[in-house]
Amino acid sequence: MHHLTYPEAIVVGLLQGVTELFPVSSLGHSVLLPALVGGRWARDLSVSAPESPYLAFVVGLHVATALALLMFFWRDWLRILGGFGSSLRYRRIMTPEERLAWMIIVATIPVGVTGLLLEHTFRTVLGRPVPAAVFLTLNGIVLLGAERLRRRAPAQDRTTGDPDERLASGSFSRALQIGSAQILALLPGISRSGATMGAGLLKGLSHEDAARLSFLLATPVIFAAGVLKVPDLAGPLGAGIRGQVLAGSVASFAAAYLSVRFLTRYFERRTLTPFALYCVAAGLASLGWLTLG
């Protein structure tokens, strides 16, 4: 890993920034890309290896991705944090901002607890190219299923009111169920944003609101995952690659900011179907290459 070059770090950073927010699984791509490229990438860039410096590098890039989300949604987060503060001060949950703040907290607990308990097991057992290809294919099938089943779900009013007010008008039970879908993203190849968006669609959210809620829910989880790995990069695992980490982080930040800007507009009128078809095609092609090549 100490031979990681700046071009490689930038490529991985761009990949992380895009695939973390597009519903196509960043971890799945981080596992599959080195295996498909082969050579030194396949030998050195393994997230399943014990104390993997590549994993620390990739997860460390999450901080840059989370910062991009915070910058894009800074007005929302100011209102949410203000709502959290007023809720604690007045011991109430009344305003949309107060409700949304507690919804995000409630929705984040399941994936936080599960990640702390099972992330290492899932990564070491399943964080290999073939399982990642299988899960990437399943990710596409799940997205297609969510699009089909959403037609049967009761739809909310998608045309009026502030987006955050629409999200806050839902129940805490709905927020918990949508947030719990993030647990699936511990499996390499399953997308965090895809899982939460799919769950949101099945609970009656529009594509626009499902994407918005997905990004808001992802921000604390992505940020926490990155912060937990930053100390590793400050120690022996980061020796010789700290400049590359910085370069990759800058690339990840730029890619994530442009991605969320694109996706928030994209889902105003479009669906998950193109991403679902990509995941199925890429997953099956990777599986064929890895098993038959």
KAHU-V482508 format. One line per field, one symbol per residue. ss: DSSP state (H for helix, E for strand, - for the rest). phi: phi as a letter, one per 20 degrees, with the letter a starting at -180 (. if undefined). psi: psi as a letter, one per 40 degrees, with the letter a starting at -180 (. if undefined). A space follows every 10 residues. Layout:
# KAHU-V482508
ss=???
phi=???
psi=???
This chain:
# KAHU-V482508
ss=-----HHHHH HHHHHHHHH- -----HHHHH HHHHHHH-HH HHHH------ --HHHHHHHH HHHHHHHHHH HH-HHHHHHH HHHHHHHHHH -----HHHHH HHHHHHHHHH HHHHHHHHHH HHHHHH--HH HHHHHHHHHH HHHHHHHHHH HH-------- --HHHHHH-- -HHHHHHHHH HHHHHH---- -HHHHHHHHH HH----HHHH HHHHHHHHHH HHHHHHHHHH HHHH-HHH-- -HHHHHHHHH HHHHHHHHHH HHHHHH---- --HHHHHHHH HHHHHHHHHH HH-
phi=.fegefgfff fffffffeff dffcmffgff efgffffmmf gffeeceefg lfffffffff fggfffffff ffdfffffff fffffffffd lbccfgffff fffffffegg ffffffecgf ffffedfcgf gfffffffgf ffffffffff feefeefddc nfgfffffff efffffffff ffgfffefoe effffffgff ffenffffff fffgffffgf ffffffffeg gfffdgfefn cfffffffff ffffffffff ffffegffcc deggffffff ffffffffff edf
psi=deehiddddd dddddddded difehddddd dddddddabd ddddgheeih fhdddddddd eddddddddd ddfddddddd ddddddddde figdiddddd dddddddddd dddddddedd dddddefidd dddddddddd dddddddddd deihiiheei iidddddeei iddddddddd ddddeehheh hddddddddd ddeeiidddd dddddddddd dddddddded dddeaddehe eddddddddd dddddddddd ddddddedei aedddddddd dddddddddd de.
